[in-house]
Amino acid sequence: MTLGVAWYPEQWPAERWGEDLAHMRRLGIRVARVGEFAWSRLEPAPQDFRTEWLVAVCDLAERHGIGVLLGTPTAAPPKWLVDRHPSVLQTDRSGRARPFGSRRSYSFSSPIYRKYCARIVREVAGTVGEHPAVVGWQIDNELGCHDTTRCYGDDAAQAFRLWLEARYDTVEALNAAWGTVFWSHEYRDFSEVDPPRESQTFGNPAHELDFRRCSSDQVGSFVAEQAGILRALSPGRPIGTNLMMCAGEFDERKVAAELDVVQWDAYPVALMGFATDAESVAAVGRTGDPDLFTFSLDLFRGLKGRATWGVELQTGNVNWSRRNLLPAPGALRLWAHAATAHGADLVGWFRWRALPYGPEQWHAGLLRHDASEDRGAAELPRLAEELAVRRPGPAKPPGAPAPVAPSQVAILHDYEDLWALQLGPHGPYDYWRHLLGEYTALRSLGHMLDVVHPNADLSRYRLLAAPALHLVDEALAGRLAAYVEAGGVLVLGSRAGQKDRNSRHVPAAPGPLRPLAGAVARNWESGHPALAHSVRHAGAEHAVHMWVTSLEPTEPGTEVEAEFTGGLFAGRPAVTRRRAGAGTVFWSGLCAGPALTASVYAAALDAAGLPAQPLERWERRSERDGLQYRFDWAKAEVDLSWPLP
């Protein structure tokens, strides 16, 4: 495990650089992330490349024993580029170009922008790509942040039309897949299809879903172009890009396939600023939601099944949250150990020193504006010493498989399910909150989880949670049936199999999963607390209103696991259970609260022959490399049980 920090030498006098690096070294920092916003200093005018300062930074870093994680500077194009080629700017759903003045102001579909990106990346990598201080690369920065994945301009429209033609071959096939006969939306040629721009009422969800797929693929090809240049000019250095917690604007699994290592950012306390649950804020408002943090890390680890790099962790206040709580004493140490336990090999902090100007001047760093150490810096020396403890054996290369304790439980996640449910929430349903609630239930019962795609190898898991498996085809249904019949336990969620891959409702949910589940969904609603349904499970009564489904058994042997005892569906099954071969399928028609969700999963764990070991409310346990971790997020405490020599 290595500690790092985001450092912006171009924003400070060169006389300061050596002192900064020496100070980092004293705090235990060994990697500095540099350069991801430096395009105007690297190319202040077209083809006027100024890379001498970057060479000097790398030389100084090498002398101080600090590795450089180098960013490609494409997240913020310089003014001269935008003025010369205004077509590179993002266009919003209303057809308005987003003007220069912030960051992420470009379109992934712009061939002109890609040409300039390739040129600056080639120049930087050709100059310092083989410098001994350079230990890795970060492509761009926070791809898709600020609603920038999907562009609605002319370049994006042309890319979309080509993508559709490759997918459907004929416009007749597209019309059939999208159901364009509705509202007289039929097309005669692919050239007539536009992006789903702003309109007076609802758009076609199949149109929207395909545009998200296409836009996601544009991000992937953007990353692949830069990765190809870096591999040629900076061989042997791991390449990544920093992903964000519960973003999902593009298919991160496909983008990760173009990379060597998954990198990520996390702001646990800042995200608590958006919480409305006063009880949780009072308990963990200064440390963050423990399950949101580790769910994100488990998801990132699952994208490649390898160790990850955290390149941007919160150190103090931020400039963007609704509230600005300070992290508790010990919070940085807590996060670093939690990240380690869930597969991270690098923990990097944002940022080194608070900046006195610009949009992020309220964003804290390890150093204050006057270069004195802020609260977070005090935790680093002890943390660096603890993280230096390693088991005997040869060092593993960056991005090697993460040796977390093998989990026997996995939760399924697919970005296409996310998009389809965002496009048709049918009420206050929230994909991420639902997944997180199911993850929390299993973690609170003492289990570590993997977060995997439905097409992954599922055979190693004894229990699969599928809370939002919304788009289901025959192939996926067949794979899940084989998994269950071989002895696995599958827990389907409330909106399982409601739609096909074109976001069309199936005749009866769960569609192709119906023979496996042995039941169908007859009615559903997303309701209001004043009209809550009552559900009984394991002898306890629970109120549910967020999403409820009335299930009807259709196959012999389908049992009622939980029943509606009050409300519109009183007397109907709310959760069913069915043996299939050597395994078992549970189908929960509910988006329920934590107590009922945990109760159902306790039954599923029992069916899988796995223990349910309830933990205290804010306690979590993890294991990696034979090291045992116990976390108390309410007290910001970590108990470490190191292995014996």
C-alpha positions as CSV (number, residue, x, y, z in Angstrom):
1,M,0.0,0.0,0.0
2,T,1.3,3.4,-1.0
3,L,0.1,6.9,0.0
4,G,-0.2,9.6,-2.6
5,V,-1.4,13.2,-3.1
6,A,-2.7,15.4,-5.9
7,W,0.0,18.1,-6.5
8,Y,-0.3,21.0,-8.9
9,P,3.3,22.5,-9.2
10,E,2.2,24.7,-12.1
11,Q,0.0,26.6,-9.7
12,W,2.9,27.5,-7.4
13,P,6.4,29.1,-7.7
14,A,9.1,26.7,-8.8
15,E,11.2,27.7,-5.8
16,R,8.5,26.0,-3.7
17,W,8.6,22.6,-5.4
18,G,11.6,21.0,-3.6
19,E,10.2,22.0,-0.2
20,D,6.8,20.5,-1.1
21,L,8.4,17.2,-2.2
22,A,10.5,17.0,1.0
23,H,7.5,17.7,3.1
24,M,5.5,14.9,1.3
25,R,8.3,12.5,2.0
26,R,8.3,13.3,5.8
27,L,4.5,12.6,5.9
28,G,5.0,9.2,4.3
29,I,3.7,10.2,0.8
30,R,5.4,8.3,-2.1
31,V,3.3,9.2,-5.1
32,A,2.3,12.7,-6.5
33,R,-0.4,13.0,-9.1
34,V,0.5,15.8,-11.5
35,G,-0.6,17.5,-14.7
36,E,-4.3,16.7,-15.3
37,F,-5.3,20.3,-15.7
38,A,-2.1,21.8,-17.0
39,W,-2.8,22.0,-20.8
40,S,-2.4,25.8,-21.0
41,R,1.0,25.6,-19.3
42,L,2.1,22.7,-21.6
43,E,0.8,24.3,-24.8
44,P,0.1,28.0,-24.2
45,A,-0.4,28.6,-27.9
46,P,-1.0,26.1,-30.8
47,Q,2.1,23.9,-31.2
48,D,4.1,26.1,-28.7
49,F,5.0,23.2,-26.4
50,R,6.5,24.1,-23.0
51,T,7.4,20.8,-21.3
52,E,10.6,21.9,-19.6
53,W,8.9,22.6,-16.3
54,L,7.3,19.1,-16.3
55,V,10.8,17.6,-16.9
56,A,12.1,19.6,-13.9
57,V,9.2,18.4,-11.7
58,C,10.0,14.8,-12.6
59,D,13.7,15.3,-12.0
60,L,13.0,16.8,-8.5
61,A,10.5,14.1,-7.7
62,E,13.1,11.4,-8.5
63,R,15.6,13.0,-6.3
64,H,13.1,13.0,-3.4
65,G,12.0,9.5,-3.9
66,I,8.5,10.5,-5.0
67,G,6.9,8.7,-8.0
68,V,4.8,10.8,-10.4
69,L,1.4,9.6,-11.5
70,L,1.0,11.8,-14.6
71,G,-2.3,13.0,-15.9
72,T,-3.2,13.7,-19.5
73,P,-4.4,17.3,-19.5
74,T,-7.5,16.8,-21.6
75,A,-10.2,17.5,-19.0
76,A,-9.8,21.3,-19.5
77,P,-9.0,22.6,-23.1
78,P,-7.2,25.9,-23.3
79,K,-9.0,29.0,-24.5
80,W,-7.2,29.3,-27.8
81,L,-8.4,25.8,-28.8
82,V,-12.0,26.6,-28.0
83,D,-11.8,29.9,-29.9
84,R,-10.2,28.3,-32.9
85,H,-12.7,25.4,-32.9
86,P,-16.0,26.2,-31.1
87,S,-17.5,23.0,-32.4
88,V,-15.5,21.1,-29.7
89,L,-17.7,22.5,-27.0
90,Q,-20.4,20.5,-25.2
91,T,-24.0,21.0,-26.5
92,D,-26.8,20.6,-24.0
93,R,-30.2,19.0,-24.6
94,S,-31.6,22.3,-25.7
95,G,-29.1,22.7,-28.4
96,R,-27.0,25.4,-26.6
97,A,-23.3,25.3,-26.6
98,R,-21.8,25.3,-23.1
99,P,-19.4,28.2,-23.1
100,F,-15.7,28.2,-22.0
101,G,-15.3,29.0,-18.3
102,S,-15.2,25.8,-16.3
103,R,-13.9,22.4,-17.0
104,R,-15.0,19.3,-19.0
105,S,-16.2,21.6,-21.7
106,Y,-15.7,19.3,-24.6
107,S,-17.6,16.7,-26.6
108,F,-16.3,13.1,-26.6
109,S,-17.7,12.9,-30.2
110,S,-15.7,15.8,-31.6
111,P,-13.1,14.5,-34.1
112,I,-11.3,17.9,-33.9
113,Y,-10.9,17.7,-30.1
114,R,-9.7,14.1,-30.3
115,K,-7.0,15.2,-32.8
116,Y,-5.7,17.9,-30.4
117,C,-5.9,15.5,-27.5
118,A,-3.8,13.0,-29.3
119,R,-1.2,15.7,-30.1
120,I,-0.8,16.9,-26.6
121,V,-0.7,13.4,-25.1
122,R,1.9,12.4,-27.7
123,E,4.0,15.4,-26.8
124,V,3.9,14.9,-23.0
125,A,4.4,11.1,-23.2
126,G,7.2,11.5,-25.8
127,T,9.0,14.0,-23.4
128,V,8.6,12.3,-20.0
129,G,7.0,9.0,-20.7
130,E,10.1,7.0,-19.9
131,H,11.3,9.2,-17.1
132,P,12.2,7.0,-14.1
133,A,10.0,9.1,-11.8
134,V,6.8,8.4,-13.9
135,V,5.1,5.4,-12.2
136,G,1.7,5.5,-14.0
137,W,-0.8,7.5,-15.9
138,Q,-4.3,9.0,-15.3
139,I,-6.2,9.6,-18.5
140,D,-8.2,12.9,-18.3
141,N,-10.0,13.5,-15.0
142,E,-13.4,12.4,-13.8
143,L,-14.8,11.5,-17.1
144,G,-18.5,12.4,-17.5
145,C,-18.6,14.6,-14.4
146,H,-20.9,17.6,-14.5
147,D,-23.3,15.9,-16.9
148,T,-20.8,15.8,-19.7
149,T,-21.0,12.2,-21.0
150,R,-23.9,12.9,-23.4
151,C,-23.5,15.7,-25.9
152,Y,-26.4,16.7,-28.3
153,G,-24.5,18.6,-31.0
154,D,-23.8,17.9,-34.6
155,D,-20.8,15.7,-34.1
156,A,-22.6,13.6,-31.5
157,A,-25.6,13.3,-33.8
158,Q,-23.5,11.9,-36.6
159,A,-21.7,9.5,-34.2
160,F,-25.1,8.3,-33.0
161,R,-26.4,7.7,-36.5
162,L,-23.3,5.6,-37.4
163,W,-23.6,3.7,-34.1
164,L,-27.3,2.9,-34.8
165,E,-26.6,1.7,-38.3
166,A,-23.9,-0.6,-37.0
167,R,-26.3,-1.9,-34.4
168,Y,-29.5,-2.4,-36.4
169,D,-28.3,-2.6,-40.0
170,T,-31.7,-1.4,-41.3
171,V,-33.9,1.5,-40.3
172,E,-36.8,-1.0,-40.3
173,A,-35.1,-3.0,-37.6
174,L,-34.6,0.2,-35.6
175,N,-38.3,1.2,-35.9
176,A,-39.3,-2.2,-34.7
177,A,-36.9,-2.3,-31.8
178,W,-37.9,1.2,-30.6
179,G,-41.6,0.9,-31.3
180,T,-41.6,4.2,-33.3
181,V,-45.1,3.7,-34.6
182,F,-46.1,5.2,-31.3
183,W,-46.8,9.0,-31.7
184,S,-45.9,8.7,-35.4
185,H,-42.1,8.6,-34.8
186,E,-41.2,6.2,-37.6
187,Y,-38.0,6.9,-39.5
188,R,-37.3,6.4,-43.2
189,D,-33.5,6.6,-42.9
190,F,-30.8,6.7,-40.2
191,S,-30.0,10.3,-41.3
192,E,-33.4,11.4,-39.8
193,V,-32.5,10.2,-36.3
194,D,-31.4,12.9,-33.9
195,P,-30.1,12.6,-30.3
196,P,-33.0,12.7,-27.8
197,R,-32.9,16.5,-27.4
198,E,-35.2,18.6,-25.2
199,S,-38.9,18.2,-26.1
200,Q,-42.3,19.2,-24.7
201,T,-43.0,15.9,-23.0
202,F,-41.7,12.3,-22.6
203,G,-39.3,10.8,-25.1
204,N,-39.0,7.3,-26.2
205,P,-37.1,5.3,-23.6
206,A,-35.6,3.0,-26.2
207,H,-34.3,6.0,-28.1
208,E,-32.8,7.4,-24.8
209,L,-31.3,4.1,-23.8
210,D,-29.5,3.6,-27.1
211,F,-28.2,7.2,-27.0
212,R,-26.8,6.4,-23.5
213,R,-25.2,3.3,-24.9
214,C,-23.7,5.2,-27.8
215,S,-22.4,8.0,-25.6
216,S,-20.8,5.5,-23.3
217,D,-19.1,3.9,-26.2
218,Q,-17.7,7.3,-27.2
219,V,-16.1,7.6,-23.8
220,G,-14.6,4.2,-24.2
221,S,-13.1,5.0,-27.6
222,F,-11.8,8.4,-26.3
223,V,-10.0,6.5,-23.5
224,A,-8.7,3.8,-25.9
225,E,-7.1,6.4,-28.2
226,Q,-5.1,7.9,-25.4
227,A,-4.2,4.6,-23.8
228,G,-2.7,3.4,-27.2
229,I,-0.5,6.5,-27.3
230,L,0.7,6.0,-23.7
231,R,1.5,2.3,-24.2
232,A,3.7,3.1,-27.2
233,L,5.6,6.0,-25.6
234,S,5.6,5.1,-21.9
235,P,5.8,1.3,-21.8
236,G,5.4,-0.5,-18.6
237,R,3.5,2.2,-16.7
238,P,0.0,1.3,-15.6
239,I,-2.7,3.4,-17.2
240,G,-6.0,4.3,-15.5
241,T,-8.6,7.0,-15.2
242,N,-10.3,8.2,-12.0
243,L,-13.9,7.0,-11.6
244,M,-16.4,8.5,-9.2
245,M,-18.7,7.0,-6.5
246,C,-22.1,6.0,-7.9
247,A,-21.8,8.0,-11.1
248,G,-22.6,5.5,-13.8
249,E,-22.8,8.0,-16.6
250,F,-21.0,5.5,-18.8
251,D,-20.3,1.8,-18.7
252,E,-17.3,1.8,-16.4
253,R,-16.7,-1.9,-17.1
254,K,-16.2,-1.3,-20.8
255,V,-13.9,1.6,-20.1
256,A,-11.9,-0.4,-17.6
257,A,-11.3,-3.0,-20.3
258,E,-9.1,-0.4,-22.0
259,L,-7.1,0.3,-18.9
260,D,-4.5,-1.5,-16.7
261,V,-5.7,-0.3,-13.3
262,V,-9.0,1.2,-12.1
263,Q,-8.5,4.5,-10.3
264,W,-11.2,6.2,-8.1
265,D,-12.2,9.3,-6.2
266,A,-14.1,9.4,-2.9
267,Y,-15.5,12.1,-0.7
268,P,-17.3,10.3,2.2
269,V,-18.1,13.3,4.4
270,A,-18.9,15.6,1.5
271,L,-21.6,13.2,0.3
272,M,-23.1,13.1,3.7
273,G,-24.0,16.8,3.0
274,F,-26.7,15.5,0.7
275,A,-28.2,13.1,3.4
276,T,-31.6,13.8,4.9
277,D,-31.5,11.1,7.6
278,A,-30.7,13.1,10.7
279,E,-30.0,9.9,12.7
280,S,-27.3,8.8,10.3
281,V,-25.8,12.2,10.0
282,A,-25.6,12.5,13.8
283,A,-23.8,9.1,13.9
284,V,-21.5,9.1,10.9
285,G,-21.8,12.6,9.4
286,R,-18.0,13.2,10.0
287,T,-16.9,9.8,8.7
288,G,-19.4,9.0,5.9
289,D,-21.7,6.2,5.1
290,P,-19.6,3.0,5.6
291,D,-21.4,1.0,2.9
292,L,-21.5,3.7,0.3
293,F,-17.7,3.9,0.5
294,T,-17.0,0.2,0.5
295,F,-19.7,-0.6,-2.1
296,S,-18.0,1.8,-4.5
297,L,-14.6,0.2,-3.8
298,D,-16.0,-3.3,-4.3
299,L,-17.6,-2.2,-7.5
300,F,-14.4,-0.7,-8.8
301,R,-12.4,-3.8,-7.8
302,G,-15.0,-5.9,-9.7
303,L,-14.6,-4.0,-13.0
304,K,-11.3,-5.8,-13.7
305,G,-11.1,-8.2,-10.7
306,R,-7.9,-6.5,-9.7
307,A,-6.4,-4.1,-7.1
308,T,-7.4,-0.5,-7.5
309,W,-5.8,2.9,-6.9
310,G,-7.5,5.6,-4.9
311,V,-6.2,8.8,-6.4
312,E,-8.4,11.4,-4.8
313,L,-9.7,11.2,-1.2
314,Q,-11.1,13.9,0.9
315,T,-8.9,15.7,3.4
316,G,-11.2,18.4,4.8
317,N,-13.8,20.9,3.5
318,V,-14.9,20.8,-0.2
319,N,-16.3,23.5,-2.4
320,W,-19.3,21.7,-3.8
321,S,-21.4,20.0,-1.0
322,R,-24.6,21.4,0.4
323,R,-23.0,21.3,3.8
324,N,-19.3,21.4,4.7
325,L,-18.6,19.2,7.7
326,L,-15.0,18.5,8.7
327,P,-13.9,14.9,8.9
328,A,-13.6,13.5,12.4
329,P,-10.2,13.0,13.9
330,G,-9.1,9.5,12.6
331,A,-11.4,9.6,9.5
332,L,-8.5,9.7,7.0
333,R,-6.9,6.7,8.7
334,L,-10.3,4.9,8.8
335,W,-10.8,5.5,5.0
336,A,-7.3,4.4,4.1
337,H,-7.6,1.1,6.0
338,A,-11.1,0.5,4.6
339,A,-9.8,1.1,1.1
340,T,-6.9,-1.3,1.7
341,A,-9.2,-4.0,3.0
342,H,-11.4,-3.7,-0.1
343,G,-8.6,-4.0,-2.6
344,A,-6.8,-0.6,-3.0
345,D,-3.0,-0.6,-3.4
346,L,-2.8,3.3,-3.5
347,V,-4.6,5.9,-1.4
348,G,-4.1,9.4,-2.7
349,W,-5.4,12.6,-1.1
350,F,-6.8,15.7,-2.7
351,R,-5.1,18.0,-2.5
352,W,-1.6,18.9,-1.3
353,R,-2.2,22.6,-0.6
354,A,-5.3,24.7,-0.5
355,L,-5.3,27.2,-3.4
356,P,-6.1,30.9,-2.7
357,Y,-7.8,31.5,-6.0
358,G,-10.1,29.9,-8.6
359,P,-13.3,27.9,-8.2
360,E,-11.8,25.5,-5.7
361,Q,-10.3,27.9,-3.2
362,W,-12.7,26.6,-0.5
363,H,-11.4,23.1,-1.1
364,A,-9.1,21.9,1.7
365,G,-5.7,20.2,1.3
366,L,-3.2,18.5,3.5
367,L,-1.7,22.0,3.8
368,R,-3.6,25.2,4.5
369,H,-3.4,28.2,2.2
370,D,-0.4,29.4,4.2
371,A,1.4,26.0,3.8
372,S,0.9,25.0,7.5
373,E,-0.2,21.5,8.1
374,D,-4.0,21.1,8.3
375,R,-5.8,18.5,10.4
376,G,-5.6,15.6,7.9
377,A,-1.8,15.8,7.6
378,A,-1.4,14.8,11.3
379,E,-2.8,11.4,10.6
380,L,-0.5,10.4,7.8
381,P,2.8,9.4,9.5
382,R,1.1,6.8,11.7
383,L,-1.0,5.6,8.7
384,A,2.1,5.3,6.5
385,E,3.8,3.2,9.2
386,E,0.8,0.9,9.5
387,L,0.4,0.5,5.8
388,A,4.0,-0.5,5.4
389,V,3.3,-3.8,7.1
390,R,3.4,-6.5,4.5
391,R,3.2,-10.3,4.4
392,P,6.3,-12.1,3.4
393,G,6.6,-12.8,-0.3
394,P,7.5,-11.1,-3.6
395,A,5.9,-7.8,-4.5
396,K,3.0,-7.9,-6.9
397,P,2.8,-5.7,-9.9
398,P,0.4,-2.7,-9.9
399,G,-3.1,-3.8,-10.8
400,A,-2.5,-7.4,-9.8
401,P,-5.5,-9.4,-8.5
402,A,-6.6,-7.9,-5.2
403,P,-6.1,-10.5,-2.4
404,V,-9.2,-9.7,-0.5
405,A,-10.8,-12.5,1.4
406,P,-12.7,-14.6,-1.2
407,S,-16.3,-13.8,-1.0
408,Q,-19.1,-16.3,-1.4
409,V,-21.7,-13.6,-1.9
410,A,-22.0,-11.2,-4.9
411,I,-24.3,-8.5,-5.9
412,L,-25.1,-8.0,-9.6
413,H,-24.8,-4.6,-11.2
414,D,-25.2,-3.6,-14.9
415,Y,-25.0,0.0,-16.1
416,E,-27.7,-0.7,-18.7
417,D,-30.1,-1.7,-15.9
418,L,-29.1,1.6,-14.2
419,W,-29.9,3.7,-17.3
420,A,-33.2,1.9,-18.1
421,L,-34.4,2.4,-14.5
422,Q,-33.3,6.1,-14.4
423,L,-35.2,6.6,-17.7
424,G,-38.3,4.9,-16.2
425,P,-38.2,5.2,-12.4
426,H,-42.0,5.0,-12.2
427,G,-41.9,7.1,-9.0
428,P,-39.2,7.8,-6.4
429,Y,-37.3,4.6,-7.2
430,D,-33.5,5.2,-7.1
431,Y,-31.2,2.5,-8.5
432,W,-28.2,3.3,-6.4
433,R,-30.1,3.6,-3.2
434,H,-31.8,0.3,-3.8
435,L,-28.5,-1.5,-4.6
436,L,-26.9,0.2,-1.6
437,G,-29.7,-0.9,0.7
438,E,-29.3,-4.5,-0.3
439,Y,-25.5,-4.3,0.0
440,T,-25.9,-2.8,3.5
441,A,-28.1,-5.6,4.6
442,L,-25.6,-8.3,3.6
443,R,-22.6,-6.3,5.0
444,S,-24.6,-5.9,8.3
445,L,-24.9,-9.7,8.4
446,G,-21.2,-10.1,8.5
447,H,-20.3,-10.7,4.8
448,M,-17.9,-9.2,2.4
449,L,-19.3,-8.9,-1.1
450,D,-18.1,-8.8,-4.7
451,V,-20.0,-6.5,-7.1
452,V,-20.0,-8.1,-10.5
453,H,-21.6,-7.9,-13.9
454,P,-24.3,-10.6,-14.7
455,N,-22.0,-11.9,-17.5
456,A,-19.2,-12.6,-15.0
457,D,-18.2,-16.1,-13.9
458,L,-20.8,-16.7,-11.1
459,S,-20.0,-20.3,-10.3
460,R,-17.8,-19.4,-7.3
461,Y,-20.6,-17.7,-5.4
462,R,-23.1,-19.5,-3.1
463,L,-25.4,-16.5,-3.0
464,L,-26.2,-14.0,-5.7
465,A,-28.2,-10.8,-4.9
466,A,-29.9,-9.4,-8.1
467,P,-31.9,-6.4,-6.7
468,A,-32.1,-4.5,-10.0
469,L,-31.8,-7.1,-12.8
470,H,-34.3,-5.2,-15.0
471,L,-33.3,-5.9,-18.6
472,V,-33.3,-9.7,-19.1
473,D,-33.0,-11.8,-22.2
474,E,-33.1,-15.6,-22.7
475,A,-29.3,-16.0,-22.6
476,L,-29.0,-14.3,-19.2
477,A,-32.0,-16.2,-17.9
478,G,-30.4,-19.5,-19.0
479,R,-27.2,-18.7,-17.2
480,L,-28.9,-17.9,-14.0
481,A,-31.0,-21.0,-14.2
482,A,-27.9,-23.1,-14.6
483,Y,-26.3,-21.4,-11.6
484,V,-29.3,-22.1,-9.4
485,E,-29.8,-25.7,-10.6
486,A,-26.1,-26.3,-9.8
487,G,-26.8,-25.3,-6.1
488,G,-26.6,-21.5,-6.1
489,V,-29.1,-19.3,-4.2
490,L,-30.4,-16.4,-6.2
491,V,-32.4,-13.4,-4.7
492,L,-34.3,-11.5,-7.4
493,G,-35.4,-7.9,-6.7
494,S,-38.6,-6.0,-7.1
495,R,-38.3,-5.0,-10.8
496,A,-36.6,-8.2,-12.1
497,G,-37.2,-9.0,-15.8
498,Q,-39.7,-6.3,-16.4
499,K,-38.1,-5.3,-19.7
500,D,-36.2,-6.7,-22.6
501,R,-32.9,-5.2,-24.0
502,N,-34.8,-2.6,-26.0
503,S,-36.5,-1.4,-22.8
504,R,-39.8,-2.8,-23.9
505,H,-42.1,-4.3,-21.2
506,V,-42.4,-8.1,-21.3
507,P,-45.9,-9.6,-21.3
508,A,-45.5,-10.7,-17.7
509,A,-42.5,-10.0,-15.4
510,P,-40.0,-11.5,-14.7
511,G,-40.1,-12.4,-18.4
512,P,-37.6,-15.1,-19.3
513,L,-36.9,-15.6,-15.5
514,R,-40.5,-16.7,-14.9
515,P,-39.9,-20.5,-15.1
516,L,-37.0,-20.1,-12.6
517,A,-38.8,-17.8,-10.2
518,G,-42.1,-19.8,-10.5
519,A,-44.2,-16.6,-10.1
520,V,-45.3,-13.5,-12.0
521,A,-45.8,-9.9,-11.0
522,R,-49.5,-8.9,-11.3
523,N,-49.5,-5.3,-9.9
524,W,-47.1,-2.9,-8.5
525,E,-46.9,0.6,-7.1
526,S,-44.5,3.2,-5.8
527,G,-46.4,4.8,-3.1
528,H,-46.4,7.2,-0.1
529,P,-45.7,6.6,3.6
530,A,-49.4,7.5,4.3
531,L,-50.5,4.5,2.2
532,A,-47.8,2.0,3.3
533,H,-48.3,-1.7,2.9
534,S,-47.7,-4.1,5.8
535,V,-45.6,-7.1,5.2
536,R,-44.9,-10.0,7.6
537,H,-41.7,-12.0,7.4
538,A,-40.2,-14.3,10.0
539,G,-42.9,-13.3,12.5
540,A,-42.3,-9.6,12.3
541,E,-44.4,-6.8,10.7
542,H,-42.8,-4.2,8.4
543,A,-44.2,-1.1,6.6
544,V,-43.2,-0.8,2.9
545,H,-44.2,2.0,0.5
546,M,-41.2,2.8,-1.9
547,W,-42.0,-0.1,-4.3
548,V,-44.3,-3.0,-3.8
549,T,-45.2,-5.8,-6.1
550,S,-48.1,-8.3,-5.8
551,L,-46.7,-11.7,-6.8
552,E,-48.6,-14.7,-8.0
553,P,-47.1,-18.3,-7.9
554,T,-47.4,-20.1,-11.2
555,E,-45.2,-23.1,-10.8
556,P,-45.6,-26.1,-8.4
557,G,-43.4,-25.8,-5.3
558,T,-43.3,-22.0,-5.2
559,E,-43.8,-21.0,-1.6
560,V,-44.8,-17.8,0.1
561,E,-41.8,-16.5,2.0
562,A,-43.4,-13.1,3.1
563,E,-47.0,-12.0,2.8
564,F,-48.8,-8.6,2.6
565,T,-50.9,-8.4,5.8
566,G,-52.2,-4.9,5.2
567,G,-52.8,-2.4,2.4
568,L,-54.0,-2.8,-1.1
569,F,-52.3,-6.2,-1.6
570,A,-53.3,-7.8,1.7
571,G,-53.2,-11.6,1.5
572,R,-51.0,-11.7,-1.5
573,P,-47.3,-12.9,-1.6
574,A,-44.7,-10.2,-1.3
575,V,-41.7,-12.6,-1.4
576,T,-41.6,-16.0,-2.9
577,R,-39.2,-19.0,-2.6
578,R,-38.7,-21.9,-4.9
579,R,-36.4,-24.8,-5.2
580,A,-34.9,-25.3,-8.6
581,G,-32.5,-28.3,-9.0
582,A,-30.0,-28.2,-6.1
583,G,-30.5,-24.4,-5.5
584,T,-33.1,-21.9,-4.4
585,V,-34.7,-18.7,-5.9
586,F,-36.1,-16.0,-3.7
587,W,-38.1,-13.2,-5.4
588,S,-38.7,-10.1,-3.4
589,G,-41.2,-7.7,-4.9
590,L,-40.2,-5.0,-2.5
591,C,-37.9,-2.0,-2.1
592,A,-38.0,-2.4,1.7
593,G,-36.4,-0.8,4.7
594,P,-33.2,-2.2,6.3
595,A,-34.9,-4.5,8.8
596,L,-37.1,-6.4,6.3
597,T,-34.3,-6.5,3.7
598,A,-31.9,-8.0,6.3
599,S,-34.5,-10.5,7.4
600,V,-35.0,-11.8,3.8
601,Y,-31.3,-12.0,3.2
602,A,-30.8,-13.9,6.5
603,A,-33.2,-16.5,5.1
604,A,-31.3,-16.6,1.8
605,L,-28.0,-17.0,3.6
606,D,-29.4,-19.9,5.6
607,A,-30.6,-21.5,2.3
608,A,-27.0,-21.1,1.0
609,G,-25.5,-22.7,4.1
610,L,-23.8,-19.4,5.0
611,P,-23.8,-17.8,8.5
612,A,-25.7,-14.6,9.3
613,Q,-23.7,-12.8,12.0
614,P,-25.4,-9.5,12.7
615,L,-23.0,-6.6,13.5
616,E,-23.6,-3.4,15.5
617,R,-25.2,-0.6,13.4
618,W,-22.0,1.1,12.4
619,E,-19.6,-1.8,12.7
620,R,-18.1,-3.5,9.7
621,R,-15.5,-6.2,9.3
622,S,-13.2,-7.0,6.4
623,E,-10.2,-9.2,5.5
624,R,-7.3,-8.9,3.1
625,D,-3.9,-10.6,2.9
626,G,-4.9,-12.5,6.1
627,L,-5.2,-9.3,8.0
628,Q,-8.4,-8.8,10.0
629,Y,-10.1,-5.4,10.1
630,R,-12.8,-4.1,12.4
631,F,-14.2,-0.7,11.7
632,D,-16.4,1.5,13.9
633,W,-17.6,4.3,11.6
634,A,-19.4,6.1,14.4
635,K,-16.2,6.4,16.4
636,A,-13.8,6.6,13.5
637,E,-11.8,3.7,14.9
638,V,-10.0,0.8,13.3
639,D,-8.9,-2.3,15.0
640,L,-6.2,-4.2,13.2
641,S,-5.2,-7.8,13.8
642,W,-1.9,-8.3,12.1
643,P,-0.7,-11.8,11.2
644,L,1.9,-13.5,13.4
645,P,5.4,-13.5,11.9
